[in-house]
Amino acid sequence: MKRLWSAPLAGLTVVALSGAAFIVLGPNRYGHSDRVERHMLPAVSTGPLDPAWSPDGRWIAFSMRGDIWKVPAEGGEAVALTAGPGYYFEPAWSPDGSRIAVSFDVDGNLDIGIVRADGGEVERVTTDSAVDVEPEWGADGRTLYFVSARERGFRIYRHDLADGTDVPVAEGIQPAVSPDGSQLAYVAQVDGRLGTGGVWVMPLPEGAPRLVHYEESEYRMKPEWTPDGLAFLYVSDEMGSNDVALVPAAGGNPIVLTADAGDEYAPSPSPDGERFAFVSNRGGPTTLYTAPIAGGRPGSWREVPIRTRRARVPTGRVRVRVLGPDGQPTAARVTVEASDGRAYTPDGGFHRVIAVTETHYFHTTGEFEVEVPAGATRIEAVKGFEYRPASVTVDVPAAAKVGWSGAEAAGGARSGPAAAADHGESPVAGARPHGVPTVTLRLERLIDLPARGWYSGDTHIHDLHQGRFGLTHAAFFEQLVAEDLHVTNALIHMDGTRLMGRWGDLTGTNHPLSTPEYILRYAEEFRGSLGHIILLGIDEYVLPFTAGVRGTAYAQPTLDARYIEGAHAQGGIAGYAHPFLRRVEEPRDAANSLIPVDVALGHGDFYDVASLYSDELASAELYYRLLNAGFRIPATGGTDNFSDVWRDPPPGSDRTYVQLDGPLTYESWLEGIEAQRTFASTGPLLFLDVAGRGPGAEIALDSDAPAALRVRAEAVSIAPMERLDIVVNGEVVATARASGDSSQITFDDDVAVPHGGWIAARVVGPPSRYVGDSYTFAHTSPVYVVRGGRRFTSAEDARFLAEAVAALWARVGRRTQWRTPAERERFHAAVEQARRVYEGIAAEAVASAGR
C-alpha cells in the first residue's frame, strides 16, 4: 500500500526520474504500516459496520454507505444522520444519548466530529494533520477519548470539549471507558508477542496499566465493557474466524459467544446487559444482528432488518449496463461518483478503494442498479489493461413518490408489497423503482492479446486476509473475470501464526469455477524473514509456512532452497515475491534478501519485477545485476493484494503476460514463464523484437559479426506513459518518449551490443487512476545475445553480488536463535558457496576481458 488515507502524498516518497516525479513506497509520515490502512482505518461499506447501542436501548447506530445511520433496535427504517461530501464512520453515543461522536474524512484526513442524535451538520472536534479515529465518550459526557497518530505509532488522547485541549493518555488503540468512568480498557502491544496486542486496563485519569487478556490479534479486538463493568465483549480469532467473546475484566478465560464459520465484528452491549449488537459477514456484505449476552448458535441471533432507508438528501437510482465489443453484458470494474462528491456501490456489493489514487470501485458482472444522491453522476467502467475505459455522466433524478417492488435483498431486506417512497427514502438492495434511468457503457478493445497468443496472469494474489467483507469463491472469481485476468495464482500463507486462506483450497487442479478463458489455481507463499517465495503448480504444501517469526518455534531464519526444491519435486516452479522496496545502491542494501544466494545456487524460476509491495525500479536494479552475472531469469508481475480488504487494489494490478504457442492451460502458462516469453506490467502492454526474436530467445553471433542489432519495441496503454527505454546489460542505451498521445510509444532503430549480453525494454510513466500500483511500469524479459560462443558477464556486478551475500551473513550470523550449531553452519555454508560462485564469475569476466 503506497498511500495513507487521502492526505496528498501522505506515506509517499517522491523521486525525480528523467525530469518527471514518481511516487514510490516508503515509510509514511505517520509511521503506519500497510496493515493500518487495510485493517484498522474505517471502511466504506454497503452493509452496517461498527454498531453502537443507544443509552436508552431504542436505537442502534452504525456506519454504512459513507454515512452514520440509526435504526430501531428491532429493525425497520434506517435514518441517515449525516450527508456528503465527507465519509463518516465509527459512531459512539454520548452518555445522555443526545449526540454521537464519529470519525470522518475532511480536508483529506481523518478527524473526530460530533453530530446530533437526530442528525445534522457535523461539528469538527479535532483538526490535527495526523489521522484521528475511534472516538469514545468519557462517562461525564464532557470528554472524548480517541486514537491519533500525532506521534510515531498510535496513542489514545483525551479531548476536553470545554477548552478544546488534547492530552495523551496511553499508547494503544480502541479505547473503552468503564460504565462508572473509573477505568479505560484499550488494545496495546505486548512485548515479545505477535499481533496488535492484548486488552489492557488502566485507572482514570491516570495510573499503571495491567494486561487483562492477550491473544494474537489483527486490529479486530475492539473491547466493550458490559453494563455491570465486570467483563468485556471483544473479538477473538482463536477459533480460526473472528468471533465475539466474553472475558472477565479482572482477567481469566474467555468464552466464545458467536461460534460461526463467518466473521463477527464490533460487539456493542444493550444497556440492560441482556443482548449485544454486532455485524457478521457470513453472507458476504456485513449484516446487523443482536444475540444473547450468554451466547449461542446462529439460530439464537436476531437479524436487525433494514427495511427502508431515509437519507438526508434526495436520492434516486440509476440502472447501468456494461457491454463488451460483442454488445453483450461483460464483467468489469466500475466507479460511481455522485453529485455529493462521494462514491457509491450497489447494495450488497463490495465497496473498495485503490489507496494510491483514492479511486473507489466495485466489480460487476455487467448489469447493476445503484442508489445515489440526485444530480450529476459519473460512471466509469474498466476491464483490465486490454480494453479502453468507458465513462458516462447521467443526471439522476430524485425519486418521486412511486411504487417500489423487487426480490428479497441481501443484508436483510424483505420482499413484499410495493412500498411508497418519498425522495430521500428507499428500500434496500433488490427493490426497484419504476422509471429508473438506464445508461449503457460499451467497452472496446485497445488490443486483443489472446488473439496474438499473449495471456495475462498474476503470480501473487490473496483472497482471504482478515477483510471485513465475506468473500466467497464465487465473488472472488467475479473479481478475476472483471479484471480480465486469465490466470490467477491465489496464494495461501501464514501471517504470524494465522492461516490466511483455506487449507482445503490447495488441490493441484484448477478451481471448479475456472473456465477455458479464466483459470483460478491455488498455490503457496512461503514468508521467511529474508524474503518471500511463491510456489506455483504444487498440490501439497511445503511446510512450515514461515521462518524468522519471533515468539514462535520458527524464529530461526531458514534457506529458501527447500521450498524451491519442494515446488520442483511436484512439477511446479518457484520465484521471488516483491523483491525490493528501496534502491539497492550498495551491497548492504540487498542484505535483507536471500535472492542473491538463491540465484547463485541455481534456485528460483522467476522474479516479480512488478509488485505492489516493492518498487519496480528498485527491484529492476538488482535484477539487472543478476542478469549481468550470467543468470537468466524471466521478468514477471504479481500484485500481492488482499482481495477481501476494502482498501487495496484489484487483482491483476501487477500482472504477468505470457506468450503461448497453443491454447491456454495452467501448465502452458507456467511453461511460458520458464521459457521467459513474458513481460511484467502495471498497465502498459509492451512488446520487444530483437532481430526477429522475442523475449527469452537467444541470438548467437560470430565474434566478428556487426555490433548493432535491429530493435523494435512498442507499448500501448490505457494509462499515460512517459518513456520507453531500451536496456542493454543494465544500462539505458536508447529512449523513445511519448509525444501528444501518451497511450502509445514505439521504438525502431539499431542498438549496439558489441560484447553480447542481453536486451530488454521497459516503460515508465506517472501515477494514474488506471494503475493500482504507484506508477505506470512495464518490463520485458530479455533477449540474450551470445557473441563468439561466450556469454557476457560483468565482473563489477558479480563482485557486488558477492559483497551483498557477505553482508547478508554479517547481518544474519549475529543472530542468537539458531537451534543448533549445525543449522547455523549449514546456513553459513550455503551463503559461502554463493559468495564463491560470484567471485568465480567475476574472475572469469576479468580473464575474458583480457583475452
QUISULHU-V282594 format. One record per residue. RES is the residue in one small letter. BURIAL is I if it has 24 or more other C-alpha atoms within 12 Angstrom, else O. D_CENTER is the distance of its C-alpha to the mean C-alpha in Angstrom with 2 decimals. Layout:
<<RES	BURIAL	D_CENTER> <RES	BURIAL	D_CENTER>>
This chain:
<<m	I	6.56> <k	I	10.02> <r	I	11.30> <l	I	12.38> <w	I	13.20> <s	I	15.66> <a	I	18.22> <p	O	19.29> <l	I	18.12> <a	I	17.04> <g	I	15.30> <l	I	16.34> <t	I	19.15> <v	I	21.17> <v	O	23.29> <a	O	26.04> <l	O	26.31> <s	O	29.54> <g	O	29.94> <a	O	26.52> <a	O	23.84> <f	I	20.32> <i	I	17.34> <v	I	15.89> <l	I	13.58> <g	I	15.88> <p	O	16.65> <n	I	16.32> <r	I	19.64> <y	I	18.99> <g	I	18.11> <h	I	14.78> <s	I	12.14> <d	I	8.39> <r	I	9.13> <v	I	11.25> <e	I	8.93> <r	I	6.78> <h	I	10.08> <m	I	13.11> <l	I	13.17> <p	I	14.60> <a	I	13.16> <v	I	14.99> <s	I	15.94> <t	I	18.70> <g	I	19.99> <p	I	21.42> <l	I	19.59> <d	I	21.30> <p	I	24.85> <a	I	27.82> <w	I	31.39> <s	I	34.04> <p	I	36.90> <d	O	39.45> <g	I	37.51> <r	O	37.68> <w	I	34.16> <i	I	30.54> <a	I	28.24> <f	I	24.51> <s	I	21.77> <m	I	20.90> <r	I	20.36> <g	I	20.05> <d	I	23.46> <i	I	25.32> <w	I	27.54> <k	I	30.28> <v	I	31.79> <p	I	34.94> <a	I	34.28> <e	I	35.79> <g	I	33.75> <g	I	34.84> <e	I	34.02> <a	I	30.94> <v	I	31.89> <a	I	29.56> <l	I	30.39> <t	I	28.35> <a	I	27.69> <g	I	25.68> <p	I	24.85> <g	I	22.78> <y	I	20.25> <y	I	21.66> <f	I	20.40> <e	I	21.72> <p	I	25.41> <a	I	28.08> <w	I	31.74> <s	I	34.52> <p	I	37.20> <d	O	39.62> <g	I	37.16> <s	O	37.91> <r	I	34.64> <i	I	30.91> <a	I	28.71> <v	I	25.20> <s	I	22.28> <f	I	21.62> <d	I	20.26> <v	I	23.23> <d	O	23.93> <g	I	20.29> <n	I	19.85> <l	I	19.72> <d	I	23.25> <i	I	25.53> <g	I	28.05> <i	I	30.69> <v	I	31.75> <r	I	34.91> <a	I	34.68> <d	I	36.15> <g	I	33.65> <g	I	34.09> <e	I	32.97> <v	I	30.56> <e	O	32.29> <r	I	30.10> <v	I	30.59> <t	I	28.49> <t	I	28.27> <d	O	26.82> <s	I	24.32> <a	I	21.99> <v	I	19.60> <d	I	21.83> <v	I	20.66> <e	I	21.98> <p	I	25.59> <e	I	28.40> <w	I	32.10> <g	I	34.89> <a	I	37.61> <d	O	40.03> <g	I	37.92> <r	O	38.57> <t	I	35.50> <l	I	31.75> <y	I	29.42> <f	I	25.88> <v	I	23.13> <s	I	22.74> <a	I	21.28> <r	I	24.61> <e	O	25.14> <r	O	22.85> <g	I	20.88> <f	I	21.43> <r	I	24.92> <i	I	26.59> <y	I	29.11> <r	I	32.06> <h	I	32.97> <d	O	36.61> <l	I	36.89> <a	O	40.49> <d	O	40.18> <g	O	36.47> <t	O	36.05> <d	I	33.00> <v	O	33.71> <p	I	31.30> <v	I	31.80> <a	I	29.52> <e	I	26.43> <g	I	23.84> <i	I	21.89> <q	I	22.63> <p	I	26.38> <a	I	28.89> <v	I	32.57> <s	I	35.22> <p	I	37.49> <d	O	40.37> <g	I	38.35> <s	O	39.43> <q	I	36.22> <l	I	32.53> <a	I	29.98> <y	I	26.53> <v	I	23.78> <a	I	23.95> <q	I	23.48> <v	I	26.14> <d	O	27.36> <g	O	26.76> <r	O	24.57> <l	I	20.92> <g	I	18.37> <t	I	18.44> <g	I	22.15> <g	I	24.97> <v	I	27.01> <w	I	29.62> <v	I	32.59> <m	I	34.67> <p	O	37.84> <l	O	37.87> <p	O	38.58> <e	O	37.99> <g	O	38.55> <a	O	37.29> <p	I	34.18> <r	I	34.35> <l	I	31.73> <v	I	32.12> <h	I	29.49> <y	I	26.83> <e	I	24.31> <e	I	20.97> <s	I	18.52> <e	I	14.97> <y	I	15.65> <r	I	17.23> <m	I	20.94> <k	I	22.17> <p	I	25.88> <e	I	28.49> <w	I	32.23> <t	I	34.50> <p	I	37.33> <d	O	39.85> <g	I	37.84> <l	O	38.23> <a	I	34.75> <f	I	31.03> <l	I	28.72> <y	I	25.26> <v	I	22.27> <s	I	22.59> <d	I	20.48> <e	I	23.54> <m	I	24.17> <g	I	20.88> <s	I	19.55> <n	I	19.46> <d	I	23.07> <v	I	25.25> <a	I	27.80> <l	I	30.88> <v	I	32.14> <p	I	35.35> <a	I	35.06> <a	O	37.43> <g	O	35.23> <g	O	35.62> <n	O	34.10> <p	I	31.52> <i	I	32.11> <v	I	29.34> <l	I	30.06> <t	I	27.55> <a	I	27.45> <d	I	25.35> <a	O	22.89> <g	I	20.49> <d	I	18.87> <e	I	21.00> <y	I	20.02> <a	I	21.84> <p	I	25.52> <s	I	28.24> <p	I	31.89> <s	I	34.64> <p	I	37.36> <d	O	39.87> <g	I	37.67> <e	O	38.16> <r	I	34.69> <f	I	31.11> <a	I	28.51> <f	I	24.92> <v	I	22.23> <s	I	21.21> <n	I	18.61> <r	I	21.03> <g	I	21.54> <g	I	18.00> <p	I	17.87> <t	I	19.19> <t	I	22.99> <l	I	25.35> <y	I	27.88> <t	I	30.57> <a	I	32.04> <p	I	35.02> <i	I	34.58> <a	I	36.27> <g	I	33.37> <g	O	33.77> <r	O	32.30> <p	O	30.37> <g	O	33.81> <s	O	34.63> <w	I	31.72> <r	I	32.63> <e	I	30.27> <v	I	30.61> <p	I	30.93> <i	I	29.96> <r	I	32.66> <t	I	32.56> <r	I	30.75> <r	I	32.64> <a	I	30.73> <r	I	32.30> <v	I	32.52> <p	I	33.86> <t	I	31.36> <g	I	31.66> <r	I	29.89> <v	I	29.21> <r	I	28.98> <v	I	26.97> <r	I	27.46> <v	I	25.38> <l	I	27.68> <g	I	27.50> <p	O	30.28> <d	O	32.39> <g	O	32.42> <q	O	30.66> <p	O	27.55> <t	I	24.39> <a	I	20.79> <a	I	18.57> <r	I	15.73> <v	I	17.51> <t	I	17.57> <v	I	20.47> <e	I	21.64> <a	I	24.66> <s	I	27.76> <d	I	26.59> <g	O	23.79> <r	I	21.03> <a	I	18.81> <y	I	19.60> <t	I	18.57> <p	I	21.21> <d	I	22.19> <g	I	20.34> <g	I	17.41> <f	I	13.71> <h	I	13.17> <r	I	9.80> <v	I	9.35> <i	I	8.25> <a	I	8.58> <v	I	10.68> <t	I	13.12> <e	I	12.89> <t	I	13.32> <h	I	13.21> <y	I	13.31> <f	I	13.96> <h	I	15.27> <t	I	18.99> <t	I	21.48> <g	I	23.76> <e	I	25.58> <f	I	24.70> <e	I	26.26> <v	I	24.78> <e	I	26.53> <v	I	26.31> <p	I	28.67> <a	I	31.67> <g	I	31.90> <a	I	30.36> <t	I	27.00> <r	I	25.05> <i	I	23.25> <e	I	21.43> <a	I	20.35> <v	I	18.46> <k	I	18.53> <g	I	16.95> <f	I	18.84> <e	I	22.32> <y	I	23.16> <r	I	24.17> <p	I	22.30> <a	I	24.70> <s	I	25.12> <v	I	27.83> <t	I	28.93> <v	I	30.85> <d	I	32.97> <v	I	32.13> <p	I	35.28> <a	I	35.47> <a	I	36.22> <a	I	39.96> <k	O	41.60> <v	O	41.26> <g	I	40.82> <w	I	37.47> <s	I	36.96> <g	I	34.30> <a	O	33.01> <e	O	31.66> <a	I	28.23> <a	I	25.15> <g	I	24.64> <g	I	28.37> <a	I	30.18> <r	I	33.50> <s	I	35.41> <g	O	38.96> <p	O	41.49> <a	O	40.45> <a	I	39.88> <a	O	40.93> <a	I	38.34> <d	I	39.14> <h	I	36.77> <g	I	33.88> <e	I	34.15> <s	I	32.41> <p	I	31.85> <v	I	28.35> <a	I	26.50> <g	I	29.07> <a	I	31.90> <r	I	33.07> <p	I	35.60> <h	O	38.31> <g	O	38.33> <v	I	34.58> <p	I	34.03> <t	I	32.35> <v	I	30.61> <t	I	29.77> <l	I	27.30> <r	I	28.30> <l	I	26.04> <e	I	28.06> <r	I	27.22> <l	I	26.80> <i	I	27.63> <d	O	28.09> <l	I	26.72> <p	I	27.48> <a	O	31.03> <r	O	31.05> <g	O	29.70> <w	I	26.18> <y	I	23.25> <s	I	19.55> <g	I	17.23> <d	I	14.08> <t	I	14.86> <h	I	11.55> <i	I	9.39> <h	I	8.79> <d	I	10.01> <l	I	10.66> <h	I	9.17> <q	I	11.08> <g	I	9.72> <r	I	12.73> <f	I	13.08> <g	I	15.34> <l	I	13.88> <t	I	16.91> <h	I	17.50> <a	O	19.01> <a	I	16.25> <f	I	13.75> <f	I	16.46> <e	I	16.95> <q	I	13.52> <l	I	14.61> <v	I	18.02> <a	I	16.98> <e	I	15.11> <d	I	18.32> <l	I	16.74> <h	I	19.84> <v	I	18.74> <t	I	15.57> <n	I	15.40> <a	I	13.39> <l	I	13.60> <i	I	14.91> <h	I	14.95> <m	I	16.00> <d	I	14.38> <g	I	17.54> <t	I	19.81> <r	I	17.52> <l	I	16.94> <m	I	13.46> <g	I	14.74> <r	I	18.34> <w	O	21.17> <g	O	22.99> <d	I	20.51> <l	I	21.61> <t	O	24.82> <g	I	25.34> <t	I	25.70> <n	I	23.74> <h	I	22.31> <p	O	25.00> <l	O	22.99> <s	I	23.04> <t	O	25.44> <p	O	27.34> <e	O	24.93> <y	I	21.54> <i	I	21.09> <l	I	18.65> <r	I	19.33> <y	I	17.95> <a	I	18.18> <e	I	17.50> <e	I	15.76> <f	I	18.17> <r	I	16.75> <g	I	19.74> <s	I	20.37> <l	I	21.44> <g	I	18.57> <h	I	16.63> <i	I	18.36> <i	I	17.30> <l	I	20.10> <l	I	20.61> <g	I	23.55> <i	I	24.41> <d	I	25.81> <e	I	26.02> <y	I	23.76> <v	I	24.81> <l	I	24.86> <p	I	24.10> <f	I	20.32> <t	I	20.32> <a	I	22.68> <g	I	23.29> <v	I	21.87> <r	O	24.23> <g	O	26.05> <t	O	25.94> <a	O	28.42> <y	O	26.13> <a	I	26.25> <q	I	27.97> <p	I	26.26> <t	I	26.93> <l	I	27.35> <d	I	25.02> <a	I	28.09> <r	O	28.45> <y	I	24.99> <i	I	25.60> <e	I	29.12> <g	I	27.98> <a	I	25.95> <h	I	28.99> <a	O	31.29> <q	O	29.54> <g	O	29.69> <g	I	26.06> <i	I	24.51> <a	I	22.25> <g	I	20.50> <y	I	18.55> <a	I	14.79> <h	I	13.42> <p	I	17.05> <f	I	17.60> <l	I	15.99> <r	I	19.41> <r	I	22.59> <v	I	24.83> <e	O	28.12> <e	O	30.07> <p	I	30.22> <r	I	28.99> <d	I	25.68> <a	I	24.98> <a	I	26.27> <n	I	22.96> <s	I	22.44> <l	I	24.60> <i	I	23.99> <p	I	27.45> <v	I	29.10> <d	I	27.59> <v	I	28.55> <a	I	32.04> <l	I	32.65> <g	I	31.69> <h	I	28.37> <g	I	25.20> <d	I	25.00> <f	I	22.22> <y	I	20.22> <d	I	16.71> <v	I	17.83> <a	I	14.82> <s	I	11.35> <l	I	8.40> <y	I	9.37> <s	I	12.98> <d	I	15.34> <e	I	16.99> <l	I	20.45> <a	I	20.44> <s	I	19.53> <a	I	22.24> <e	I	24.82> <l	I	24.95> <y	I	24.64> <y	I	27.80> <r	I	29.63> <l	I	29.03> <l	I	30.33> <n	I	33.23> <a	I	34.13> <g	I	34.81> <f	I	31.82> <r	I	30.45> <i	I	26.72> <p	I	24.80> <a	I	21.97> <t	I	18.85> <g	I	15.23> <g	I	12.14> <t	I	8.57> <d	I	7.09> <n	I	3.91> <f	I	4.35> <s	I	6.67> <d	I	8.32> <v	I	6.22> <w	I	7.73> <r	I	6.10> <d	I	3.25> <p	I	5.55> <p	I	7.65> <p	I	8.97> <g	I	11.44> <s	I	10.18> <d	I	11.84> <r	I	14.58> <t	I	17.94> <y	I	21.13> <v	I	24.00> <q	I	27.59> <l	I	29.53> <d	O	33.29> <g	O	33.30> <p	O	31.32> <l	I	27.69> <t	I	27.25> <y	I	24.63> <e	I	27.29> <s	I	28.31> <w	I	24.79> <l	I	24.61> <e	I	28.17> <g	I	27.27> <i	I	24.75> <e	I	27.57> <a	I	29.92> <q	I	27.59> <r	I	27.83> <t	I	24.36> <f	I	22.43> <a	I	18.81> <s	I	17.29> <t	I	14.69> <g	I	17.24> <p	I	20.88> <l	I	23.01> <l	I	25.22> <f	I	28.46> <l	I	30.85> <d	I	34.48> <v	I	36.74> <a	I	40.32> <g	O	39.31> <r	I	36.77> <g	I	32.99> <p	I	30.19> <g	I	31.11> <a	I	34.80> <e	I	37.53> <i	I	40.38> <a	I	43.52> <l	I	45.97> <d	O	49.39> <s	O	49.90> <d	O	51.95> <a	O	49.70> <p	O	48.73> <a	O	45.94> <a	O	44.02> <l	I	41.91> <r	O	40.91> <v	I	37.17> <r	I	35.61> <a	I	31.99> <e	I	30.42> <a	I	27.05> <v	I	26.11> <s	I	22.99> <i	I	21.75> <a	I	20.33> <p	I	23.01> <m	I	24.05> <e	I	26.19> <r	I	27.78> <l	I	28.24> <d	I	29.31> <i	I	31.53> <v	I	30.97> <v	I	33.86> <n	I	33.69> <g	I	30.94> <e	I	32.72> <v	I	32.12> <v	O	35.55> <a	I	35.15> <t	I	32.94> <a	I	32.99> <r	I	31.69> <a	I	30.60> <s	O	33.41> <g	O	33.40> <d	O	31.08> <s	I	27.98> <s	I	26.61> <q	I	28.98> <i	I	30.36> <t	I	32.94> <f	I	34.71> <d	I	38.00> <d	O	40.23> <d	O	41.78> <v	I	39.90> <a	I	41.87> <v	I	40.93> <p	I	44.18> <h	I	43.12> <g	I	40.74> <g	I	37.17> <w	I	34.15> <i	I	32.97> <a	I	29.49> <a	I	28.06> <r	I	24.99> <v	I	23.81> <v	I	22.44> <g	I	21.77> <p	I	20.46> <p	I	17.22> <s	I	17.18> <r	I	15.80> <y	I	15.73> <v	I	13.49> <g	I	9.69> <d	I	10.35> <s	I	12.85> <y	I	15.92> <t	I	17.74> <f	I	18.62> <a	I	20.23> <h	I	22.37> <t	I	24.89> <s	I	26.22> <p	I	29.68> <v	I	33.12> <y	I	35.35> <v	I	38.85> <v	I	41.48> <r	I	44.71> <g	O	47.88> <g	O	46.26> <r	O	44.44> <r	I	40.67> <f	I	39.61> <t	I	38.25> <s	I	37.82> <a	I	39.54> <e	I	37.64> <d	I	34.20> <a	I	35.45> <r	I	36.82> <f	I	33.58> <l	I	31.76> <a	I	34.62> <e	I	34.26> <a	I	30.48> <v	I	31.26> <a	I	33.98> <a	I	31.74> <l	I	29.26> <w	I	32.19> <a	O	33.48> <r	O	30.21> <v	I	29.79> <g	I	33.52> <r	O	33.89> <r	O	31.85> <t	O	34.05> <q	O	32.17> <w	I	33.53> <r	O	34.95> <t	O	37.95> <p	O	39.60> <a	O	39.47> <e	O	35.67> <r	I	35.56> <e	O	38.12> <r	O	36.38> <f	I	33.22> <h	I	35.47> <a	O	37.42> <a	I	34.41> <v	I	33.43> <e	I	37.06> <q	I	37.30> <a	I	34.39> <r	I	36.06> <r	I	39.33> <v	I	37.75> <y	I	36.56> <e	I	39.88> <g	I	41.67> <i	I	39.73> <a	I	40.58> <a	O	44.22> <e	I	44.44> <a	I	42.95> <v	O	45.58> <a	O	48.31> <s	O	47.33> <a	O	47.38> <g	O	50.92> <r	O	52.23>>
